[in-house]
Amino acid sequence: MPALLRVLCLSLFPLISIASPFNSEPAEVDREQQLERAKDAKNAVFTALDSDGNDQLTREEASLELSLSRDFDDFDHNGDGVVDRQEYLRERHAAESNIEEVQ
């Protein structure tokens, strides 16, 4: 359970700091800054899930994140049985792009 809590905290912290009314940054943050923050948050989640630090997620490590666990084969682009950082970031970026298109 502590690992899951760590993943949740790491993934939500950037969102909380952006939405905070006490945030000292200007209200309008340019799109490039938003994308960089999102990438940093995704990297933090990946790092938290990667319990052995080998820069690859096994199905067991991925089981702590519901969508990754459910869609593991979609994340594993090369079919080698693990999701590396690039595959993870690519799939997360694609998911964000799909959300923006719907809006």
Summary of the structure (lengths in Angstrom):
residues: 103
radius of gyration: 14.7
end to end distance: 34.6
largest distance: 44.9
contacts: 233
relative contact order: 0.12
helix: 66%
strand: 4%
